[in-house]
């Protein structure tokens, strides 16, 4: 089936990521059959989709499309007749392998099965499937109904046709896809996030700055640029007319010293407790629902600004 001909999708796992995916698929006119085994998941999904819907980009809302949503606890029923599967369930390897085996068994052989897994390899996930060539990674960034990024890679037995088909469907949904040239734990964006998170905790533990000020250093500093360009282009611009080589000529010694001094904290239980106390102490007064609403509203503004940019 051509990605342009897909009319219905199956969403397996309807937590935060699954609900956001569901909203996005519906907003582009696709019918969604969602499935989850958690008690109360159906009502939770309904509430989450409506909350996400109100924060969709205006350009999507103006299309005035909305597919139908159906919920079932029966995985086989959810996969019957579907054109695409987006899996968003448990992040444990053995459970993921078994779930993908069951999805594979319940889904027509030509249908692509994509996983939102944050770190598990496709090679592992497809290992018990009868049709492993159609299993791909389609890892979004939270929340998927707003943030464009989808990271894509295949496993050892994935076919190029499946990757291409999933990529075209995601792009039809307005997503920006990147292709990893090989599998790596955590993919690309989570590894970049983890590097910053690790150093933030190192500085917090070292008494360099408060949790609030470490966050402000990002949001009112490089984070503003990162909304427009990545770290490699940012450093290329720092080199002026000579580009990346100009950067190295000026800043290689500083980078060498910084890289050698970056912290290596280990997230054991004691460190987790200390970081939790510091972060909760800084932000406990902020209701989570309000923070999420404000985050999504600002994401919409940033995305609208990026769409309105004219080259040159």
C-alpha positions, 0 to 999 in steps of 0.5 A: 500500500502506498503511504498516500493511500493509507486511511487508517492506522493502529496506535499500540500503547496510549500513554503520553506519546501514544495519545499525542501520536493519535491526535496527530494522525486524527488531525490529518484525517486518518482513522485510528484504532488505539489499543492499550491494556491499562485499566482506564486507558480509554477514558484517559486517551479521550481526555488526552486527545482533546487536550492535545487537539487544542494545542495543534498548530493553526495550520493543521487545525485549518485543514479541518480534518478529523479522522474517527477514533476507536479503542479496543483492548484486543491487539489483534482486533486493533491491527486487523485491516490497518494500513500502518502501526505505531507502537508506543508501549513498554521500554523493556527489551524482552517485553518489546520483542514479544509485543512486536511478535504479536503485532507482526502476527496480527498485521497483514505482511505488507504493513509497516510496523514502527516503534517509538522506542527511545533506545531499544534497537530495531534488530532486537525488536524484530528478532521474533517477527515472521516479517522482520523486514517491515519493522522500523524505528519511528522515534518522535520527540515529545509531544509528537503532535507538535515537535516535528522530529522523527528519528528513523533507522532499520534493524539488521533485517529491515528492508529499505522499502519499509523505511521509505514508506514510513518516512513518506507517511510521517512527512505527510503528517508534517514531520521532519525525518532524519535517517540514522546510518546505523543503530546506536543506543538512544538514537541521536536526539536523546544522546544529545539531551543526555549529554546536556542533562549529565553536565547540568547535574554535574554542575548542580552537584558541584554547587556551580548554580541552582537548578533554576539558573542552570535551566535559564542558562539554556532557555535564555542562551543557546536554547534560543539558537538551537530552535533555529540551528543545530550545534554543528552549524552554530559552531561553524558560524562562530568561526566567521568567514572561515567556518568550522576551521576558523572555529577550531583555530580560535577555540580548539584549546578551550574545547579541549579543556572543557571536554576534559573537565566535563562531569561524569556523575553516575545516576545511582539512588543517592544522586537521584534523590539529591537531584529530585529534591533540588528540582522539585524544590525549584519547581514544586509550586508550578502545576504540571498541567499549566507548565505543559499548556504553556510549553505547548503554546510556546511551541506553537509560536516557535513553529509558526515563526519558523514556517513564516521565515523566508529564505535570504 
